[in-house]
């Protein structure tokens, strides 16, 4: 059956990528998922914690916990919204902005290694197919959430 092999392969690729990021980001005192937070905050300065969680598919307690670590390390700063005192807005620091190109290069290197042996056309096809799988997955989860 192809389905368990597909899911297992996706899980293995994700785990290997995480191990690579863990090894490389340790040099900067960062964990394997911190790049996601830093890059998204740099792209969206002033994003709310809630919106960030939705963007990266992480629950709000994990977002708050990871942002606290990044704030302590000097990568982000949190500010209470002037419009809604319950809302925390996240901004990158100079340290995060300086880290952005390093993170982008690290991810580029991983992608090049993972896609080695694929032609440019094959890479584009694979990425397009994965985008469809991602969108299908999002729809399936959204349907499940609506039922509950």
SVG drawing of the C-alpha trace seen along z (x, -y; Angstrom):
<svg xmlns="http://www.w3.org/2000/svg" viewBox="-20 -52 49 54">
<polyline fill="none" stroke="black" stroke-width="0.4" points="0.0,0.0 1.5,-3.3 -0.2,-5.5 1.8,-4.3 5.0,-4.6 4.1,-8.1 3.4,-9.3 6.4,-7.4 8.6,-9.1 7.3,-12.5 7.9,-11.9 11.4,-10.7 12.3,-13.7 10.9,-16.0 12.9,-14.3 16.1,-14.4 15.6,-18.1 15.0,-18.7 18.2,-16.9 20.2,-18.9 18.7,-22.2 19.3,-21.2 23.0,-20.5 23.5,-23.7 21.4,-26.1 23.1,-24.9 26.1,-27.0 23.9,-30.1 22.2,-28.9 19.0,-28.1 16.7,-25.1 15.6,-23.2 12.3,-25.1 13.5,-28.6 14.3,-29.4 10.5,-29.3 9.7,-31.9 12.6,-34.2 12.0,-34.1 8.2,-34.7 8.6,-37.5 11.2,-39.1 8.8,-38.8 5.8,-40.0 7.0,-42.5 4.2,-43.3 2.4,-39.9 0.3,-38.8 1.2,-35.6 -2.1,-34.1 -1.5,-34.9 2.0,-33.6 0.7,-30.3 -1.8,-30.0 0.8,-30.8 3.2,-28.0 0.6,-25.5 1.6,-25.6 -0.7,-26.0 -0.7,-29.2 1.0,-27.8 3.9,-26.5 4.2,-29.8 4.3,-31.7 6.9,-29.3 9.2,-29.5 8.8,-33.3 9.8,-33.6 13.0,-31.7 13.7,-33.9 13.0,-37.0 15.4,-35.9 18.1,-35.3 17.5,-38.7 15.9,-37.7 12.4,-39.1 10.6,-41.6 6.9,-41.4 4.8,-44.4 1.2,-44.7 -1.2,-46.0 -2.4,-49.5 -5.8,-48.4 -6.2,-45.3 -4.4,-44.9 -4.8,-41.1 -2.9,-40.9 0.9,-40.5 2.6,-41.8 6.0,-40.3 8.8,-42.3 12.3,-41.2 15.3,-42.7 18.5,-43.7 19.9,-40.3 17.0,-38.5 17.4,-40.6 21.1,-39.8 20.3,-36.1 17.8,-36.1 20.3,-35.6 22.1,-33.0 18.9,-31.0 17.9,-31.4 21.3,-30.1 21.0,-27.1 17.6,-26.2 18.8,-26.7 21.7,-24.3 19.4,-21.7 17.0,-22.0 19.8,-21.6 21.0,-18.5 17.6,-17.0 16.7,-17.7 20.1,-16.6 19.7,-14.5 16.4,-16.1 16.4,-18.3 15.0,-21.8 11.8,-20.6 11.5,-17.6 12.1,-19.9 9.3,-22.3 6.9,-19.3 7.7,-17.8 7.2,-21.1 3.9,-21.7 2.7,-18.2 3.7,-18.7 1.8,-22.0 -1.3,-20.1 -0.7,-17.6 -0.3,-20.4 -3.6,-22.1 -5.5,-18.8 -4.2,-18.3 -5.2,-21.7 -8.7,-21.2 -9.0,-17.8 -8.0,-19.3 -10.3,-22.2 -13.2,-19.8 -12.4,-17.8 -12.4,-21.0 -15.8,-22.1 -17.3,-18.7 -16.1,-18.9"/>
</svg>
